[in-house]
Amino acid sequence: MATEKRLLYCVFKPDEMPSTEKMRKLFKSSYPIFVGMDPVEFKCWWCNQERKEWGAFYLFKSEAALREYVASDHWTKVAPEKYGCVPEWYMLEVGAIIAKKPITAFEGSWIDG
């Protein structure tokens, strides 16, 4: 059903892997865009220097919203230009969403560090 939440899992595999510090700066500059994305309830960036890849998990309010995002200019043009490669992405069904506490601050994240 198009109204059910969906997870977007994306992986970037650039030819040259930026340092973790550079990735933090890039992610930090993307934060204002994320804040303005009403259809996204959650986003977690990740980085794996050993495998030379990085990406994000997004929790979208609906499949339709996710599909609209991956068809957008931001996803198809801006992000690949900014990050130097086109991401692989997968849409996944969402299972249980469990949080030990509400996340209301950037404690221990790349945003506050």
HELIX and SHEET records of a PDB file:
HELIX    1   1 THR A   20  VAL A   35  1                                  16    
HELIX    2   2 GLU A   63  VAL A   70  1                                   8    
HELIX    3   3 ASP A   73  ASP A   73  1                                   1    
HELIX    4   4 HIS A   74  VAL A   78  3                                   5    
HELIX    5   5 ALA A   79  TYR A   83  1                                   5    
SHEET    1   A 4 VAL A  40  ASN A  48  0                                        
SHEET    2   A 4 GLU A  53  PHE A  60 -1                                        
SHEET    3   A 4 ARG A   6  PHE A  12 -1                                        
SHEET    4   A 4 GLU A  88  GLU A  93 -1                                        
END                                                                             
